[in-house]
Amino acid sequence: IAVFGPAFLAPFLLFWEMHWTIIGAYLVLFDLINAYGHMNIKYRHPIFTSKYSPFQYLFYTPEFHLGHHAFFRANYALFMPIWDHMFGTWRTYKKTDSDRLLPAKQQDFVFIGHNAGLAHFSTCPEWDVYAAYGPFRTYKYLPYQVEFLFCAMVGFFCRMIMSAYTCSRYMINDRLIGRVICICRTPIDYIKPSRYRLVNKDIVKLIKDQNKAYGTKCFGLGNLNKMKQVNDGGKLISEMVKADPYFKDKGVKVWTGDTMTAASVYHQLIDLPDFDKLESIFFVGANGKIGNAVCKQLLISHPKLKFEIYSLAHTLDHPNVTYTSELGHLLNHKLVVLGKQLSHKKYAKALAPARGASTKKSELTPYKCRLILDYTVPYMPIDLKGFKNIDHRQIAILETSPNSSNFLKGHFDIGFGLEQHEIYPCHAGCILNTLYGRETDEVGEICVNDMMTMWKRGMEQGLRNKPLKV
């Protein structure tokens, strides 16, 4: 209906009649043009490429249409590119002569994911190819309990026929193949401790199955699959793999990629304008391995910087570090860093006394906070109504350089709640480990000294932190 409907309905609306020969001719013509658009033909003559030629706007080429498949949200026109020029969706795409296919059975790296809620289903290209990119949708009037219960039911039925499902496949530096594969586990499986053992069992099963089928040796753990409560930051998975007789002499490595995430967060902070003049930071989640590594590196590079950490557990013993159980203290610091998800109710309660108050020192209830930087996944915006001068922004998102680097090709970026050519640092870190041939596991605590090495390698491959607009 979307494709053919307007062409059939227009004559009816204009003349109240339509002949069957017109319908037949249109269908044949459409099929021929569509087939032509998928042919491997390159038109490089200026008559088709010059911006001064009418043919560039009135005659679409196979490369123009290949750009639609490569970029998804571009080059929509089926016949005349002029529409994409008019609406700002036109993008240049050139099929290089060096393109080559790697073996279908090649699979050098697997990133192990999981379902992240109802919105995650909607990002599957099989449902809607145009929803593969962009932030996850939110369902304002749907309680999380209901959403997670529905996802758990879907997961239960899926596990009857499969333990995992394959997602995107992509190429690394034109010679290696990576793939995203998700275990059939949903948020409730990571909330209930009684299910942790089942989650870890599924992860190890996936690793074994992929090694048997493709000889894959490199595996990365995504998001909740490396949660401290579930498997101690991947350490338990590493131990289970080593204890299984099947994996003896197989050379299987397990990585979290968290070293790259810590490096990304650290550089995003120090690159802030006037960061060197900052006196203090309020940190939520500093006891986690990423937050802990970031704080340690900042205490080295900025010895005068003070931290107030929201936690009951004291893990950093340093004169510049203090701890608090009052979340509302975040308003006393210009910069707040969030590395742990808290309920919206906690934030609402903590911020309630100052909501709507002025930031001027002359007022009775002043607050200093100006910027909240959040590296939790998935990113959940805080209700900051009444706090006009506070920005809440997501950080720790990397941009690739598709025009200048061959580091990643393919759909490594779909289904993650990110825009095209963006990637989470943990995913990128695991890919870098594969590319540079890391021979040891990367699980548990982060080695602070490795952060700078990982960041340097990422920059060599064209990775950069997504610019922060504040």
GIGISUL-V696721 format. One record per helix or strand of 2 or more residues. SS is the DSSP state (H for helix, E for strand). FROM is the first residue (numbers start at 0). TO is the last residue. If there is no record, write none. Layout:
BEGIN
ss: {SS,SS}
from: {FROM,FROM}
to: {TO,TO}
END
This chain:
BEGIN
ss: {H,H,H,H,H,H,E,H,H,H,E,E,H,H,E,H,H,H,H,E,H,H,E,H,E,E,H,E,H,E,E,E,E,E,H,H,E}
from: {4,19,45,54,61,81,108,117,128,143,163,175,186,192,217,222,227,234,244,252,257,274,279,288,305,320,326,334,343,370,390,396,407,421,424,447,463}
to: {14,36,48,57,70,86,112,121,130,157,171,182,190,213,220,225,230,242,246,254,269,276,283,300,309,323,331,337,353,373,393,398,409,423,434,459,464}
END
